Amino acid sequence: PGVGAAVGIGIGAAIVGGAIAASQAEAARQQDYCARRFRSYNPATGTYIAKGGREMPCP
């Protein structure tokens, strides 16, 4: 019975780890996109300065 639980926990950890890695990769891609598209992009806030001076979140 202990072996089955250990295998289940291992599989669950792998799934969660994969989801976290995918999420981080997507965030990095979005940040790269925004940095290339908007010269005023601020990675610390995830925003850029739009025409008219308004601070906007990166899409």
Secondary structure, DSSP 4 states (H G I P E B T S, - for coil): -HHHHHHHHHHHHHHHHHHHHHHHHHHHHHHHHHHHH-TT-BTTTTEEEPTTS-EEE--
